[in-house]
Amino acid sequence: METTVILGAWVAAFLTLGIFSYLYKDNPFYKIAEHLFVGISAGYWISIFFWTQIQPNLFGRLWPSSEYSDSFWYSIYNGLGFLSSAVFPEGGIDKGHGLDPIYIIPLILGVMMLLSLIPKVNWFARWGIAYTVGMAAGLRAYGYLNSNVIGQIKGTAANLADPNLPFFSLTSPSTFNGIVILVGTITGLIYFYFSKEHKGVLGKASRIGIYFLMISFGASFGFAVMGRISLLIGRFVDLIKFSGSDYHHAPIWILVFMLIILGYGAFRDKGSNTTQSA
């Protein structure tokens, strides 16, 4: 087996056991694994975001290939020879976009956001942040209204009088499912109606709404836990696989090493506390 594969197995086993060591207490092995995970994840997503979003969608419209550029703009581009690199390849960026100078505005706003790293001019970042937050809030509000609110209204407006619908079905629309959705939606909304005290019929309806909300939250939480359990099983499978002779019993040796270090640290801390008490 290749050395790089074996080394990767040792690193994966170390990081997995380092995260699991938090079950004992916060320790250096956990901190190393945590910092590596956060740092590598941030670097990976920045790289992916740059090459899939910024480079094709922003620079691809400001420095398009000669096929989509006019002669004046392209003559300026050719004069800036230092821009010819992996980001700005020779001949321009061919992503199917034409020249669109309006994209200079988001480029300027992005540069202004990077100026937040410089204390003297970090106030420039407010413009970029304000634009991004405002635009994202508007888009998210529209998307949420269209997908959740209107979708919920459409799902609630079931045709209960349709004679072709079965009364009960687990996998297809039915009269019973329509009644459950209708009652759950109305009582759930009543629970969040605070203009009148929840007494009498209104109080009973709001209590029914609480039951629906708890069932919904419990199902969502259970679904999230199932996803985490599947990840945990995957890590255990890898640890068992890496325990074989092909990987030189990586998890076993790493676990022994961690136990020795953590045990020595616990013994030293106990001796230090005993000395201070005396």
Residue, then its C-alpha position, 0 to 999 in steps of 0.5 A: m500500500e502507498t505511503t501516502v494512503i497509510l499516512g492519511a489513515w494515521v492522520a484521519a485516526f488521530l483527528t477522529l480520536g482527538i475529537f472523541s477525547y473531548l468526552y474525557k475533558d478539554n485537552p490539547f489533542y482535541k484543540i489540535a483536531e478542532h483547529l485543524f478542522v476549522g482552518i482546513s474547512a475555512g480554507y477549502w470553502i474559500s477556495i471553492f467559493f473563489w473558483t466557482q463563484i468569484q472567478p467565473n461570475l465576477f472576473g469572467r464578466l470583467w475579463p472575458s475571452s476575446e470571443y466575447s470582448d470588443s477590441f478596445w477593452y481587450s487591448i487594455y487587457n493585453g496591455l496589463g500583462f501581469l494579470s495573465s495567470a491562473v486567475f486571469p489566463e491568457g486570452g481572458i476568462d472563457k465562461g460564456h459571459g460577455l463584457d459587463p462593466i456594471y460588475i465593477i461595482p461589486l468588485i469595488l464593494g468586495v475590495m472595500m470589505l477587505l479594507s476592514l483588515i486595515p484599522k485606519v480605513n476599515w470604515f469602508a467595509r460598512w458599505g460592502i457589508a450593508y449592501t450584502v446584508g440588505m440584498a441577502a435579507g431581501l432575497r431571503a425574505y422573498g425566498y422564504l415567503n415563496s417557499n415556506v409561507i405560500g407553500q404552507i398555504k397551498g399544502t393546507a388548502a386541501n380539497l377535503a370534499d374530493p370523493n376520489l381521495p381515500f380517507f387514510s393513506l401513509t404515502s399519498p394525499s388523503t382526507f385524514n392527512g388533509i385534516v391533520i395539516l389543516v388543524g395543525t396549521i390553524t392551532g399552531l398559528i393560534y398558539f402565537y396569537f398573543s392579542k387575547e389571553h389563551k382561555g376557553v376555546l382559544g386556550k384549548a386550541s393553543r394547547i393542541g398547537i403546542y402538541f403539533l409544534m412539539i411533534s414537529f420539533g421532535a421529528s426535526f431533532g430526530f432527523a438531525v440526530m439520525g444524520r449525526i449517528s450515520l456520520l458517527i457510524g462512518r467514523f467507527v467503520d474507518l477506525i475499524k478499517f484502519s486498525g488492520s495490519d495494512y495500516h499498521h494498526a494506526p488507531i490502536w497505537i494512537l489511542v495508546f499514545m493519547l492514553i499515556i499522555l492524558g494519564y500523565g497529565a492527569f497524574r501531574d495535575k493531581g500531584s500539583n493539587t495535592t501539593q497546593s492543598a498541603 
